């Protein structure tokens, strides 16, 4: 039988990025957290965490985290019938891309959070790599661009986000006065969200250009638009997020025929209880509305 206090310590270490912060989150000392991890590793006969080059769960740790996520959700279902077991508020940890958070997500889940008394732990990941968090057992669900679920999970389509290559008139006059070609694409500074952001590369590939390019790294959806508005660079920005500036002519589409439609898939564990199923049904029922929000 698993000692869930030990697994809880493992989850806290991974979620908080360290032993000391995990102790703060659980109201324990760093030493107590370390002892719980050690006890688990002694019991399993193998490590559950690797510390170098970064703090990550081992394959055994990932399986425990996956199991723990599902157990937490199932316990919430049990607490509906046995209220004495319930904690004051439950938390739901979800990996999601920043552009969804900056645009449609809050409107879609607001009523669910209120009626279910759920607190969300959102882990911001690029839509191309968010599924890794589920594979590692770090989250109960994720929103990403992949239609292929990990073992034990399901994926349902929710629509897509339309990205357009946007910049100011001033920027275009400086870097693309005679149009877009391989030479100008190599020299014009772009804006990318992070090292896993593949949208810019996909845009360049659409022009047949696969070489290096200059870019600003800006891991903020709001900051991304501000960079473009300041003529610092051009970037792939959700149309819904930039609609106001597009309507006013403050941002311009560099290449209207080269927009990128990025699909959104909601991934969740099959056996994670009624709370996650309810959220999934809500998102599925709002899929048409979500699509309207994102285009």
C-alpha positions as CSV (number, residue, x, y, z in Angstrom):
1,X,0.0,0.0,0.0
2,X,1.3,3.4,-0.9
3,X,2.0,6.0,1.8
4,X,0.4,9.0,0.1
5,X,2.2,11.5,2.4
6,X,5.4,10.4,0.7
7,X,3.9,10.7,-2.8
8,X,2.5,14.1,-1.8
9,X,6.0,15.2,-0.9
10,X,7.3,14.1,-4.3
11,X,4.5,16.1,-6.0
12,X,5.3,19.2,-4.0
13,X,9.0,19.0,-4.8
14,X,8.3,18.8,-8.6
15,X,5.5,21.4,-8.6
16,X,7.4,23.9,-6.5
17,X,10.8,23.3,-8.1
18,X,12.7,22.4,-4.9
19,X,12.8,20.9,-1.5
20,X,12.6,24.1,0.5
21,X,9.7,25.5,-1.4
22,X,7.9,22.1,-1.2
23,X,8.3,22.2,2.6
24,X,6.8,25.7,2.7
25,X,3.8,24.5,0.6
26,X,3.2,21.6,2.9
27,X,4.0,23.3,6.2
28,X,7.1,21.0,6.7
29,X,10.8,21.5,7.0
30,X,13.1,20.9,4.1
31,X,14.6,18.1,6.1
32,X,11.2,16.4,6.5
33,X,10.6,16.6,2.8
34,X,14.0,15.1,2.1
35,X,13.3,12.3,4.6
36,X,10.0,11.5,2.9
37,X,11.6,11.3,-0.5
38,X,14.4,9.1,0.9
39,X,11.8,6.8,2.6
40,X,10.0,6.4,-0.7
41,X,13.2,5.6,-2.6
42,X,14.3,3.1,0.0
43,X,10.9,1.4,-0.2
44,X,10.9,1.3,-4.0
45,X,14.6,0.4,-4.3
46,X,15.2,3.1,-6.9
47,X,15.3,6.9,-7.1
48,X,12.2,9.0,-7.8
49,X,14.0,12.3,-8.5
50,X,17.1,13.2,-10.5
51,X,18.8,16.4,-9.4
52,X,21.1,17.0,-12.3
53,X,21.2,18.7,-14.7
54,X,17.8,19.8,-13.4
55,X,15.2,18.6,-10.8
56,X,13.0,16.1,-12.6
57,X,11.1,12.9,-11.7
58,X,12.6,9.6,-12.8
59,X,10.4,7.2,-14.8
60,X,9.3,5.6,-11.5
61,X,8.6,9.1,-10.1
62,X,6.6,10.0,-13.1
63,X,4.4,6.9,-12.6
64,X,3.8,7.9,-9.0
65,X,2.9,11.5,-9.9
66,X,0.5,10.3,-12.6
67,X,-1.2,8.0,-10.1
68,X,-1.3,10.7,-7.4
69,X,-3.0,13.2,-9.8
70,X,-5.8,10.7,-10.5
71,X,-6.1,9.7,-6.8
72,X,-6.6,13.4,-5.8
73,X,-9.4,13.7,-8.3
74,X,-11.1,10.5,-7.3
75,X,-10.9,11.6,-3.7
76,X,-12.8,14.7,-4.6
77,X,-15.6,12.6,-6.0
78,X,-15.7,10.5,-2.8
79,X,-15.9,13.7,-0.8
80,X,-19.1,14.7,-2.6
81,X,-20.8,11.7,-0.8
82,X,-18.7,11.9,2.4
83,X,-18.3,15.7,3.0
84,X,-16.2,15.1,6.2
85,X,-13.4,13.9,3.9
86,X,-13.4,17.1,1.9
87,X,-10.7,19.7,2.2
88,X,-11.8,23.3,2.1
89,X,-10.9,23.8,-1.6
90,X,-9.6,21.5,-4.3
91,X,-6.9,22.3,-6.8
92,X,-6.6,21.3,-10.4
93,X,-3.2,21.4,-12.1
94,X,-3.4,22.0,-15.8
95,X,-0.7,22.7,-18.5
96,X,-1.9,25.3,-20.9
97,X,-0.4,27.6,-23.5
98,X,-0.1,31.3,-22.6
99,X,-2.1,32.6,-25.6
100,X,-5.2,30.6,-24.5
101,X,-4.8,32.1,-21.0
102,X,-4.5,35.6,-22.5
103,X,-7.6,35.2,-24.6
104,X,-10.5,32.7,-24.2
105,X,-9.7,30.4,-21.3
106,X,-11.0,32.5,-18.3
107,X,-14.3,33.1,-19.9
108,X,-14.7,29.4,-20.7
109,X,-14.0,28.1,-17.2
110,X,-15.1,30.9,-14.9
111,X,-18.5,29.4,-14.0
112,X,-17.0,26.0,-13.5
113,X,-14.5,27.3,-11.0
114,X,-17.2,29.1,-9.0
115,X,-19.7,26.2,-8.9
116,X,-17.2,23.5,-8.3
117,X,-15.1,25.6,-5.8
118,X,-12.0,24.7,-7.7
119,X,-8.6,26.5,-7.6
120,X,-6.6,26.2,-10.8
121,X,-2.8,25.6,-10.9
122,X,-2.0,26.6,-14.4
123,X,1.4,25.5,-15.8
124,X,2.3,27.7,-18.8
125,X,3.8,25.7,-21.6
126,X,4.0,26.2,-25.3
127,X,1.1,24.4,-27.1
128,X,3.7,22.2,-28.9
129,X,5.2,20.8,-25.7
130,X,2.5,20.9,-23.0
131,X,1.8,17.2,-23.4
132,X,5.2,16.5,-21.8
133,X,3.8,17.6,-18.5
134,X,1.1,14.9,-18.6
135,X,3.6,12.3,-19.7
136,X,5.6,13.2,-16.6
137,X,2.6,12.9,-14.3
138,X,2.9,16.6,-13.3
139,X,-0.6,17.7,-14.4
140,X,-4.1,16.2,-14.5
141,X,-4.9,17.7,-17.9
142,X,-3.3,19.8,-20.6
143,X,-4.3,22.0,-23.6
144,X,-2.0,21.6,-26.5
145,X,-1.8,21.2,-30.3
146,X,-1.2,17.4,-30.4
147,X,-4.1,15.1,-31.2
148,X,-2.3,12.1,-29.8
149,X,-2.9,11.3,-26.1
150,X,-0.4,9.6,-23.8
151,X,-1.3,6.1,-22.6
152,X,-4.2,6.2,-20.2
153,X,-5.5,9.6,-21.4
154,X,-8.0,10.9,-23.9
155,X,-7.8,13.9,-26.3
156,X,-10.8,15.9,-27.6
157,X,-10.7,18.7,-30.1
158,X,-11.7,22.2,-29.0
159,X,-11.1,24.3,-32.1
160,X,-8.0,26.2,-33.1
161,X,-6.2,29.6,-32.7
162,X,-5.4,31.6,-35.8
163,X,-2.0,33.2,-35.7
164,X,-1.0,36.0,-38.1
165,X,2.5,37.5,-38.8
166,X,2.0,41.0,-37.5
167,X,4.1,44.2,-37.3
168,X,3.7,48.0,-37.5
169,X,3.9,50.1,-40.6
170,X,7.1,51.6,-39.4
171,X,8.7,48.1,-38.9
172,X,7.6,47.0,-42.4
173,X,8.9,50.1,-44.0
174,X,12.3,49.5,-42.4
175,X,12.7,45.7,-42.9
176,X,10.4,44.8,-45.7
177,X,10.2,47.8,-48.0
178,X,10.2,45.7,-51.2
179,X,8.4,42.6,-49.8
180,X,9.4,39.4,-48.1
181,X,12.1,37.1,-49.4
182,X,14.9,35.0,-47.9
183,X,17.2,37.9,-47.5
184,X,14.8,40.1,-45.6
185,X,13.6,37.2,-43.4
186,X,17.2,36.5,-42.4
187,X,17.8,40.1,-41.3
188,X,14.4,41.2,-39.8
189,X,14.2,40.6,-36.1
190,X,11.3,38.4,-35.1
191,X,9.7,37.8,-31.7
192,X,9.3,34.3,-30.3
193,X,7.8,33.2,-27.1
194,X,10.4,30.7,-26.0
195,X,12.9,28.1,-27.1
196,X,10.1,25.6,-27.8
197,X,8.1,28.1,-29.9
198,X,7.8,26.6,-33.4
199,X,5.3,29.0,-34.9
200,X,8.0,31.4,-36.3
201,X,9.9,28.5,-37.9
202,X,6.7,27.3,-39.5
203,X,6.0,30.7,-40.9
204,X,9.5,30.9,-42.4
205,X,9.2,27.4,-43.8
206,X,6.0,28.6,-45.6
207,X,8.2,31.0,-47.5
208,X,10.7,28.2,-48.3
209,X,13.2,29.7,-45.9
210,X,14.9,27.3,-43.4
211,X,18.0,29.3,-42.4
212,X,18.8,31.1,-39.2
213,X,16.9,34.3,-38.2
214,X,17.3,37.0,-35.7
215,X,14.8,37.1,-32.8
216,X,13.8,38.6,-29.5
217,X,12.9,36.1,-26.8
218,X,9.7,37.3,-25.0
219,X,8.0,34.8,-22.7
220,X,4.9,36.9,-22.2
221,X,1.7,37.1,-24.4
222,X,1.1,40.7,-23.4
223,X,4.8,41.6,-23.8
224,X,4.8,39.9,-27.2
225,X,2.2,42.3,-28.5
226,X,3.9,45.3,-26.9
227,X,7.1,44.4,-28.6
228,X,5.3,44.3,-31.9
229,X,3.5,47.6,-31.2
230,X,6.8,49.2,-30.4
231,X,8.2,48.2,-33.8
232,X,10.9,46.0,-32.1
233,X,10.0,43.0,-34.1
234,X,7.3,41.0,-35.9
235,X,5.7,37.8,-34.7
236,X,3.0,35.3,-34.9
237,X,0.2,36.7,-32.8
238,X,-3.3,35.3,-32.2
239,X,-5.8,37.3,-34.3
240,X,-8.2,37.5,-31.4
241,X,-5.6,39.1,-29.2
242,X,-4.6,41.7,-31.8
243,X,-8.0,42.4,-33.4
244,X,-8.3,45.8,-31.7
245,X,-4.9,47.0,-33.1
246,X,-5.6,45.4,-36.5
247,X,-8.9,47.2,-36.8
248,X,-7.2,50.5,-35.9
249,X,-4.4,49.8,-38.4
250,X,-1.7,50.0,-35.8
251,X,-0.7,46.4,-36.6
252,X,-0.5,45.0,-40.1
253,X,-0.5,41.5,-41.4
254,X,2.8,40.9,-43.2
255,X,1.6,38.0,-45.3
256,X,-2.2,37.4,-45.2
257,X,-1.9,34.2,-47.1
258,X,0.6,32.7,-44.5
259,X,-1.6,32.7,-41.4
260,X,-1.2,29.6,-39.2
261,X,-4.2,27.7,-37.8
262,X,-3.0,25.9,-34.6
263,X,-5.4,23.2,-33.4
264,X,-6.3,22.9,-29.7
265,X,-6.8,19.5,-28.0
266,X,-7.9,19.0,-24.5
267,X,-6.0,16.0,-22.9
268,X,-7.1,14.4,-19.6
269,X,-6.7,11.1,-17.8
270,X,-9.4,8.6,-18.4
271,X,-9.8,7.6,-14.8
272,X,-9.5,10.9,-13.0
273,X,-13.0,11.2,-11.6
274,X,-16.1,13.3,-12.2
275,X,-14.6,16.7,-11.6
276,X,-12.3,16.5,-14.6
277,X,-15.0,14.8,-16.7
278,X,-17.3,17.7,-15.9
279,X,-14.7,20.2,-17.0
280,X,-14.2,18.2,-20.2
281,X,-17.9,18.1,-20.9
282,X,-18.1,21.9,-20.4
283,X,-15.2,22.6,-22.8
284,X,-16.7,20.2,-25.4
285,X,-20.1,21.9,-25.1
286,X,-18.4,25.3,-25.6
287,X,-16.2,24.2,-28.5
288,X,-18.1,26.2,-31.1
289,X,-18.1,29.2,-28.8
290,X,-14.4,28.7,-28.1
291,X,-13.8,28.6,-31.9
292,X,-15.6,31.9,-32.2
293,X,-13.5,33.4,-29.4
294,X,-10.2,32.3,-31.1
295,X,-10.7,33.4,-34.7
